[in-house]
Amino acid sequence: MNKHPIKLLLVEDDKLLSATLAKVLEENRYEVAPALDGQVGLDLATAIEYDLILLDVQIPKLDGMSLCRQLRSRGYTKPILLLTAHDSDAEVIAGFDAGADDYISKPCTPEVLLARIKTLLRRSNALNSGGLGQKSSAILTWGNLCLDLDAGRVTFGKKAIALTATEYNLLGLFLRNPDRIFSRSTILDRLWGFDDAPTDRAINTHIKDIRKKLKASGLTEEVIETVYGMGYRLKLPPKSIATDVNTSENRSNSQQPSRIADNSTINNFWNIFNERVALLEQAKNALMIGNLAPELQQSAKSAAHKLAGTMASFGYPQGSKLARSAEHLLMVDCPWKAEEITRFSSLVTGLRQELAKPPMISTATPVPTGISYRVLVIDDDILLTERLKTESTAWGLRMKIAPNLAVARSLLALSTPDVVLLDLSFPETQEDGLTFLQELTEGFSDSKAKIPVIVFTGRDSFKDRLAVLRLGAKQFLSKPATTQQIFGAIARVLPQTKSLAAKVLLVDDDIIILEQLSALLSPWGLAVTTLAEPEKFWEVLNQTKPNLVILDLEMPMANGLELCQMVRQDAQWENLPILVVTAHTDTASLRQAFAAGVDDFIPKPVLGAELVTRVISRIQGKHLSYG
C-alpha cells in the first residue's frame, strides 16, 4: 500500500554529517528534508507533514530537547528519533520526557539507524498507510465502515471493498481527521509531492470513485461531503451510528463531535484581525498617557504591518489603508507630537469601525482546471497566505507556503516552483528579502537560476524598487492588494502562459465590464479585443478571427443570443466557442441559451477564477461538467 515516498525531516547542524545521513536515507528510498538549526526544524515540521523527524540534540537557535517539547505541546504525534553524542541515563530520560520516541547514539552504523527508523515508522503505521495522518490507531471506523491499517483492508460490515492505493489513502485521510475540511490543494500536499501530483480534477474523480464503491457495497449514507467553496470533509454520521465514529482510541470523544462551520475560516481570520487592532488600541492608550514602551511600539508596528498587507484581501480595503498609515506613524523613533498622537488615535478608531462592517467578499465554488502551476509564497503573514492557498486551486495553481527565508531555502532544495512570490520584510529575523532575491538571481542552484520572482511587499520606496529591478524580479506588487491582483501578477509571469497564443473577443455595451474582463484575461497570455458596439460585431469578428467569443446576454441593437445564432449560421464559425455573461441562470433562460448555440455561461457577478478557468478550458478543448 505504500505507494508514495516516506518523508523524513533531518535536523542536524553538522553539514558533513547531515549530507552523509541524507545520502544513506535517500539510497533507501526515503525523501529527506534537511534543517541546519532548531528554528528551521520547527518551522518545517509545522508547515509540512513528515512521517518521522530525525533530530540532533545539540543544534543552534533551538536545541533538540526544546524543539521536541514544543512540537509535543502543539499536539504533534509523528515519531521523533533523537541523535545524541551523550547517551547518559540522565540525557536519555530527559529526551523521553521531552517527547522523543527513541534515541540513537552518535556515531552509529547505517544499518542500526535504518532499523530504528523502520521500527518507528511501522509503529506509527506510516509504512502501512503512506503517512495518512497523525493518529496511530490501527483501525479507523465510520459506523460499520472499517479501514484496517495493519491489514490494508477496507470493509463494510463483513463485505470487503476493493479500493486502489490512492483511494485507500484518501479515505484514510478523512477518517483520521473527522473534523477537518480538506481543500484540493491540501489533499495534493498530503498525498503527493510538488513534482508527482496530479491535477486537482483528479481529486474529484477519486472522491467520486470512492463514493461509488462504498455505495455499491451497501453503504447508503454519504461518507464524504462536499463543502462548497472550501473542499471536502468526513460527513457527520447519522445519530444511529454516531457513537461508532472515530478511531478506537478516541471513541470516548465521539459523543461530542465538533464540526467546522463553512465560514469558520473567515471567522478565525476576523478574530485575528480583532486581536491585532486590540494591540494597536493598547498602543493608543499608552500614547495618550505618554508611556508607549519600545516593546509595545514594536509589537504594534508589526500588527499594523500585517493588517495593512492583509485586510484588503479579506474585504476590508479601507482597513488596509488605515493600517498602512498607522504603521508609518509607528516607525517614528523620536517623541510623538500632539497632532501625531491625535492622528494615530483616529486611525485606530477607524480600524475598529471597519471591522464592525461586513467584509466586501464574494465567494464561489472553485472550478476544476487542467492547468497546474507551482507557486512558492514566502511571507510571514499567515492570514494572507492561507487565503491565497484556499483560492489557489480555482486559479490552476498549487501553492507551498514558507513563513520565513530559511524554510523557503529548504523547500527549494526539495523541488522547483514555477513562480516565487516574495515579501521583503520579515520582522522576526534580521534577514532581508532582498538578500534572498540576490541568491535567486545569482543562482541559488543551477536548476533554480531562472525562477521568475514577484516581489510583494509594503515597502514602496524608490531605493527598494531600484534594488528589486536590478536583482531581476519580474514584478513589483505593493501591499495591500486584492487576491485577484495577486493572482493576476502571478499569471503574468508564468512560464507557459504565452503558449496559449489565443485570441478572445469580448462584446458588451458596458465599457467598465469590458475593462474588468479584459484585465482578468490578459495576464494569462490571451490577446483580448473589446467591442462596446454590438452592431459592429460581424465586422470585428472577421477582422480579429478570435479563438473564443464572450457575449453579454442583454445589449441594445442585438442581444447575445442573436449574435450567437448569427455565428452558428455561418459555416466558417459554426464551431467557434461562445460564452455568455448573464445574471439569468434559471433553467428556462439557460435552456434558451444552449438552444441558440451557446457553449457555456458565466454568471454575474463575474468571479475572476471562474472566468479564467472556463475560458482556458474551452480554448484547450476541455469541457467542464456541471455534475
N, C-alpha and C positions, 0 to 999 in steps of 0.2 A: 504493500500500500504506500510505501514511502517513495513517492514519485519525485518530490521536489527536494533540493539540497538542504541539509541541516545547516542552519545559520549560527555561527559562534561569534561572540564578541570577546576579543583578546585585549585585556587592559594590562599593558606591560611597558614601562618606560625605557627599558634596555632595548635599543633599536636592533642590535645584532641578535639578541635572544628572541625578540618578537618576530623578526624575519625568519629565523630558524624554525620556531614553533609554527608559524603560519605556513611555511613550506611543507612541514610534516603533515599538518592538518589538511591542507589543500590536496596533497597527494593521496589522502584517504577520503577524498570527495566531500570534505566539509567546506562551506563557504565562510571565510574568515574576514571580520572587520576589525582593524587594529585601532587602538586608542593609546596615546602615549602618556596620559595623565588621568587622574580620577574624575576630574570635572567633565572632560570629554566623554569618559566612560559613562558617567551618569546621564549626560545629555543624549548619548546614543541609545542607551538602554531604555530611556523613557520615550524616545522618538520612534524607535524601530523595534519590532518584535524579534528577539533572538531565541534560539532553543536552549542555549547554555552560555553562561559567562565564565570565562577563564580569567581569574583576577589575581594579580600580584598584590601582596600585602604592602610592600614599600614602594609607593608611587607618589609623585608630586601632586600638589594642589588639593587633592582629597585622597587620603590613604585608603587602602583596600578595606580595612575594617569599617571605616566610616561610610564608605560607598556602599558596602554590603548592608550596613544598618539602615541607611537612608532608603535603599531600594525596598527592603522588607517593610519599613514603616509606611511605604506608599502602596503596599499590597502586592508587591512583585513576588511571584511564586515560581519563576523559572529556576532551574538548577544553577548554583554558583559554586565553582570549584576554585579554591584558593591555591595560589602558588606562594610558597614561603621558604625562605632560606633558614629560618629559625623554627624548628619543629619541637620546641619545648612544650611540655604539658600545658603550661600557662597560656602560651600563644594559641595552641590548638583549641583549648577550651574557649578562649576569647573569640576565636574565629567562629566556632559553632554558636556561641551566644549571640554573635552579630548576625547570624542567619545563614552562614555558609552550609552547604550540604556535604562537602567533603574537602579535604586538603591533600596536597601533594608536595613533597619536599624537593627543593632545587639543590643540585641538578637531578634530573630524572631521565630515565630512558624513554624513547618514543613509545615503546610497547606498553609501559606502565601508564603513561599519560593517556594513550588511546583507550586502554582498558577501563580507566576511571571514567573517562568521558562517555564511553559506550554504556557503562553501568548506570550513570546518572540519566542519560537520555532514555534508556529503557525504562527506568523507574518513573520518569515523567511522561512516558508514552509518546515522546517525540519520534522515536523510531517506528512506532506503530501507526501514528496518525499524521505524521508530517508536520508536527508542531501546530496543532489546530488552535490551541488556546492556552490559557494559563492554569486551568484547573487540572488535577491529576487523577480524577476518578476514572476507573477503568470502564464504567458503564454509564452511558448518558441516556436518559429516558424522557419521553413526552407522552404521557398516558401509557398505552400499550406499545408505543413505538420505542424500540430499543436499539442503540448503537453500541456495540461491544468493541472497545478499543483493543483489547488483548487479542480477540479472535478476528478482528477486522470484518465484522459481520453486522448487517442491519436486519432487524426482524420486526414484524408487526404481529403481535400475538405469537403464534407458532410458525408463521409463514415468513420465509426468508425473502428479502428484497434485493435484487441484483442491481447494484449501483456501480458506476465507473469510479475510478480512483478520485477524479475531480469532484464528482457528485458526493462521494463519501466524505471527502474533506470539507466540502461546502456545508453539508448538513451538520457535520460535527462542529463547525464554526458557530452555527446558530444555536445548537443545543448547549454548547459550553457558555454561551453569552446570551441568556434568555431575555435580558432586559435592555439589550443594546441594538440600536439601529445601525446597520452597515450600509454605507454608500457603495456604489460600484467601485469607486477608486480605492476605498478601504479594503474591499474584498480582494481586489487585484494586488494590493500591497501585502495582505496577509498570506495569500496562497501562491503568489507568483512574485518574481523579482522584476526589476525595471526592464531587463533585457529579454525575458522569455514570456512575458504576459501576453494574453490575447487581447482583443478589443473588448470594450465594455459591453458590446452587443452579445458577446459570448456568455457573459454573466446571466443575461436574460434567458438565453437558451438553456443554460444549466439549471436555472431555477424552474423553468417550465418542465424540463425533463424529470426533475426530482418530484414535482407535484404530480405529474402523470403516473410515475411509478408507484408513488405512495397511494394514489387513488386506486390504481389497478390492484394493489394488494389488499384493498378493503378499507383503507383509512379514509373515511368520508369527510372528516374535519380538515380544514386548511391549516397546515403546519406553519408555512412561511407566508407572511403577509407583506404586501407592498405598501410602504409609507410614501405616498406621492410627494415628489419633490425632494425626498431625502434618501430613500433606498429600500432596504428590506430588513425584517426582523422576525424573530420567532413569535408566532401568534400566541396570545393568551389562551390557554386551553379552556374547553367548556368546564363548568363547575363540577360536573360529574367526575372529571379526571384531573382536576386542578391539583390535588394533593400528590399526584404521581409525577408531576413535572419537576425537572431539575435533576442534578446528579445525585447519586445516592448519599454523598457526604453532605449535601445541602438541603435535604428534604425537610428538615425542621424549619427552614425559612420559606418553604413553598406555600405556606398558608397566608403569607403576606407578600404576594408578588408586587413588585414596583414596576410600573410601566412608564415609559418615556413619552410624554406628550409630544405631538407633532411639532409644536412650537417651543419645545424645551430648549433647543439650541439658541434660538433668538432670545428667550427669556434669560438664559445664562449670560449671553453677551450683554444684555441690558443691565444685569446685576453687576457685571464687572465695570461697565461704564459708570454706574452709580457709585461704586467704590472709589473710582478714580476722581470723580467730581467731589466726593466727600473729602478726599485728601487735599484737593485744591481749596475746599472750604476751610479746612484746618489751617492752611497757609494764609488764607484771607483773614481769619480770626487772629492769627498770630501777628500779622502785619498791622491790624487795627490797634493792637496794644503795644506795637513797637518791639516785638520779641520773636521775629522769624529766625529760628536757628538754621545754620547752614545745612544740616542734615535734612530738615523738613523742606527747605527750599529745593535741595537736590531731588528729593523724592517727588515733590510737586512738579518740578520741571520734567521729570521722567513721565509722570502721569499725563501732563499736558501734551507732551510729545506723542505719546501713544494715542491719546484721544484725537489729536489733530490728524494723525495718519489713518485712523480707523472709522471715525463716526460717519464720514460721508459715504463710505462703502456700506454702512448699515442703515442708510436712510436719513442721516442727520447731517446734510451738507453745511448748514449754518453752524452747527455744533463744531465741525472741523475748523471753520474759520475763527470762531471764538477761542477755541483751544490753542490754535496757532498763535494768536495774539497774546494769549496768556503765557505761552511758552517763551515768547520773545521778551516779555517783561521779567520773567523769572531768570533769564540769562544775565541780568544785571547784578554785578557783584558789589557796586557802591551803594551807599544808603539810599533808600527809596524816597522819592519826592512825594509830596502830598497828592499831586494830581495822578501819579503812577499808582498809588495805593487805591485811589478812587476808581481809576480805570480798571485795575485788576479785580476789584470787588464787583464792578459792573459786569465784567466778563464772566466771572464765576456764577453770578446770579443768572446771567443769560444762559449758561450751560445747564444749570438746574432747570430752567424753564423749558429748554429744548427737550430735555429728557421726559418732561411731563407730556410732550406731544407724541402722537403715534408716528412711527417712522415711515418715511416715504419709500416703501419697499414693495416691489412686485415680484411674485414668485410663480414658477411653473414647473411642471414635471420635466426633468431633463429628457431630451430626445436622443436615443442611442445613435451613434455615428460610427462609421468605419474609420474615421480619422483618429490617429493616436500619436500625439507628440508628447515628449517627456520634458517637464519643466522642473528645475530646481529653484525653490524660493528660499532665499537667505534673508530672514527677517525675524527679529525677536518679538514682534507683536503677534501674540497667539490669536487674538480675535480676528485680525485681518487675515492671517494665514489659514485659519480654519474656515473662514468664509470663502476664500479663494479655492481651497481644496474641495469644499462642498459643491461649488458651482463648476469646477474644472471639467468634470465628466461631460456636462452638456456642451462644452466648447471643444470636445475632442482632445482633451489634454489629460495627462497623468502627472500628478504633482508629488514631489518629495519636499518636505519642509525641514530646513536646518535653522535652529534658533540662534546659532552663532557661527562664526567662521571656522572654528575647529571641527564642528560636526559637518560643515559643508565640505571641508577637505576630506574627511573620512568617507562621505557619500560619493564624492567624485572619484575616490580611489576604487570604489566598487563598480561604478557604472557611469556612463557619459550621457548627460541630458542633451536635449536639442537646444534648450534655451536656459539661461540663468537670469533670474530676477533678483537683483542685489540691492539691499539697503546700504547706506554708507555709515550709519550711526548705530553703535552697539554700546549703550550706557554701562552695561555690566562688565565691560572689558576695555582695556586701553587700546586695543587693536582697531584700526580704521578700515572701512570697506574699500577705500582706495588702495590699500596695501594688497588686499585680495584681488582686486581688479588688475593690479600690476602683475600679480602672479599668473593670472589667466592670460594676460597679454603676452608675457614672456614665455608662456607655455608651461602651465602647471605640470603637464607631462606632454609628450609628443601628441598623444591622442586627444588632449583637451585644448590644444592651442587655438582652435578655430570656433570655440563655442560662442555664439552670439550672446552678449550681455546687455540687459536692460537695467539701468540704474534707476531705482525707485526710492526716492528719499525726500525728506522735509528740508534738507539743506539745498538752498537755491541761490547761492552766491555766484558771482562771476568766476571766482577762483575755483570753486568746485566744478562748475560747468566746464571750465577750460581744462582742468585736470582729467575729468571724465572723457572729454573729447580726445585729448592727447593719448589717453590709455586705450582708446579703440572701442569704447562701448558703442553699441548700435543705437540705443535710445536713451534719452534722459526724461524721466517721468516724475513730476513733482507730486508730493503728498500735500493735501489729500487728493484722492482720485476715486472715482466710482469703479466698481468691478468691471463694468463694461469698458471703461477707458483702459484698465489694466490688461484685460484680455485682448483688446484691440491692439495695444502696444506689442503684446506677445505675438499676435498674428502677423504683425508687420515684419518681424524678424525671423519667423520660422523658416528653416532652410528649404522647405519644399512647397511653400505656398505658391510660388510663381509657376510651378509645374502645372497648375490648373489651366492657365492660359485661356480662361473662359471669359465670354462677354455676356453681360446681363443688361437688359433693357427694363428700366423702371418707368411705369406710366401712372401718374397720379396728378390730379389738378391742384393738390396742396403742395406748395413748394417746401414747406417745413418737413412734411413727411418724406419727400424725395431726398432732402438733405440728410435726414435721420437714417433712412435705409441705405443710402449711398455710403454714409460714414461707417455703418456696420459691416458692409460687404467689401468695401475697397481694401481694407487691411489684409484680406485673405487672398490677395493676388488676382482679384476679379476686376475686369475692366467694366466699369459701370457707366451707362448712359442714362440720363434722366430726361423725362419728357412730361411737361405740365399741360400740353395741349393735345388732347386725345384725337382731334381732327387731323393731326399730322402723323398719326401712328403708322399708317401703312408706308408712308414715305421714309420715316426714320427706321422702320423695321428692315426695309430693303437696303438702306444705306449702311446700317451697322452690322447686319447679319448676326444677331445675338445667338448664344447657346441656350438662353433661358429668358423668359419674359415674366415680369411680376406686374400684375394689373390691380388697380383699385376697383372694387366692385361697383361703387357708386360715383359716377362722374357725369358732368354735363355733356351734351352733344352726342356722346356714345358711351354706354356703360361697359364695365369689364366683360360681361358675358357676351355682348355684341362683338367686341373686339376679338374675343376668343373664338367665336363662331366664324368670324371673318378669316382668321388664321387657318382654322380647320377646313375651310372650303378650298384652300389653295394647296395643290399637290406638293409644292416646294416646301411648305411649312407645316404640313399636317402632323409631323412627329415632333415639332418643337415643344419642349416642356413649358407649361404655363402654370403659374401660381397666382392665386388671387388673395388680396388682403381684404378681410371683411370682418365686421363686427357681428354679422348674422351667421351664427353657427348652428341654427336649428336644423332639424332633419330635412324639412322641405326646401330650405334655401340651399343646403349642401347638395341635395339630390338634383336640384335645378342646375347648380354649377357644374357638377360632374356630367350631367346630360349635355351641357354646352361644350364639353371637351376640356374642362379644367383638370389638370393632373393632381393638384394639391392645393390646400388653402392654408393661410396663416392668419390666426385670429388676432383681432385688435383688443387691447393694446399690444403692439408688436414687441416681443421679447428678443433681445439680441441673439441669445444662444439658439433659440428655436429657429429663427430666421436663417442664421448661418448654416445650421445643421441641415435644414430641409433643402436649402438652395444647393449646397455642395453635394448632398446625397443625390439629388436629381441630376445634377451635372455629371456626376460619376456613375449614373445609372443604377443607384442603389435606392430602390423604392422602399419607403418606410411603411411598416404595417401599423394598424390602429387597434390591434387587439388588446 
